[in-house]
């Protein structure tokens, strides 16, 4: 623990790594304020510590701790320890995590979480995972984003056209 207290990278030199030491490093020692390195971010510290954990000590619990603190850790999670919950945690933090989500965990919910944050997430969805519901959600978000980007004058014009159409349809029904 003394070495890890000085630097999270020291974990790679710990001969007798244990689950407890790995958890200690990820949960308590990945705070950039403890180090006088102004260029170090918490994400960098988490990733440095996570990649120093020996593969035999990577567990679902350890992976979840790392991903909760930094979505980028998902990239280094061994495939057998990737769970739907860990993937959801990562994607909630950043849509880019979808790139590292195994195909069986690219559920409608996880895909929608990513698309909702940024439409570019659609490119990371495996073709087999693009259901009708996911595609419809993407199109709805795309339309919403397009509408948000329209100028105020165009929005008013669209609103006036829609209202005029509604009034015209009502009048036609009234006079029939």
N, C-alpha and C positions, 0 to 999 in steps of 0.2 A: 504493500500500500504506500510505502514511503516514496518509492520511485514513481508510482502513478500520481501521487500528490504533486510531483514536480512536472510531469508531462504525461498526457494520456497515451502518447506513442510508446511509452515505456511498457505498456501492456504486452506488446509483441515480444518482449524479452523475458516476460514472466514465464518461467519453466512450468510451474505448477498452477496454471490458470484454473480457476474454479468458477462456477456459476456466480457465486457471491462476489468475487472480484470483478467479473465482467459487469454485473449489475451495478456495483459500486462505481465503477468507472463511468458507465453511461448515465447513471442517475445523478451523481454528485460531483463528478470531476469535469464535466463538459460545460463549464461556465467560463466564458471568455474573460469575465471580470477578475478571475483568479490568476490570469496570466497577463503579463505586461506586453502582450503582443497586440498592437492596435489593428493589425491586418487580419487577425483571427476572428472568425465568426463562430457562433454556436454550432451552425451546420458543419463547418470545417472540423470542429472538435469532435462532434458526434461521428462523422464519417471516419476521421482518423482513428478514433477508439474502436468503432465497429469493425473496420477492416483488420484491426490488430487482434481481434478475438479469434482464437483458433477455431477451425471449422467444427471440431468435435464439441465445442461449447456453445455453438450457435443453436439455440432452442427457439421454439415459437415465442416463449416469454421474452427472451433476450431480443429477438427480432422486433417484437411489438414495442418494447421499450425504446429501441433505437428509432423506429419509424414514427412513433408518437412525437419524438423530438425533432426529427428531420425526415421529410418524405423521401429525400434522395437516398436514404439508406435502403429503400426497397430494391434498388438496383443490385445491392450486394447480398440480399437475403437469398439463402440457398432455396432452390425451387421447392424442395420438399417441406420447407417451413413457411412458405407463402400460404396464407389463409385468406378467405374472403374478407374477414374483419381487418386484417393487416392492410390489405389492398384498399379497403374503404377508408381507413385512417389516412393513408398516404394521399389518395385522390382528393379527399376533403381538404387537405392542406394545399394541394397544387394539382391542377389537371394534367400536368406533364408526367406525373407518376403513372398515368395510364399506359405509357409506353412500356413499363416494366411489369405490368399485371399479366399473369399467365392467362391464357385463353379461357380456361374453365372458370376464372373469376371475373371475366368481363361480363358481368351481369347487366341487365337493363338499368338497375339502380346505380351501379358504379359508372356505367357509361353516361348516364344522364347527369350524374354529379360533375363529371369532367366537362361535358358539353355545356352545361349551365355556366361554368366558369369561363370557358373560351371555346369558340366554335372550332378552333384548330385541333382540339382533342379528337375530333372525328377521324382524323388521319391515323390515329393510333388504335382504332377499334378494328379488331380482326373481322374480315368480311363475314365469317360464319356467325359473328355476334351481332351483326346489324339486323335487328328484328324490325318489323314494321313499326312497332312502338318507338324504338330508338330513332329510327329514321324520321318519323313524324315529329318527335320531340326536337330533333336537330333542325328540321325545316321551320318549326314554330319559333325556335330561338333565333334562327337566321332571319326570319321575317321581323321579329321583335327588334333585333339589333339594327336591321335596315331601317325600320320605322324610327327608332331612337336617333339615328344619324341624319334623318331628314331635317331640313331647315324648318323653322316654325311656320313660315309662309306655306310651304308645301303641305305640312301637317294640317293647317287650317283648310287648305284647298281640298285635301282628301276628305276631311270631316264634312265640309260643305257638300261635296258630291255624294257622300254616303247619306247625309241627312236629306238631301234633295231626292235621292232615290227612294228613301223610306216614305217621304211625304207623297211622292208621285204614286208609289204603290198603294198607299192608303187612300188617295183620292180616286184611283182607278177602281178599287174595291168598293168605295162608297157610292160611286155613280153607276155601278153595275146593277 
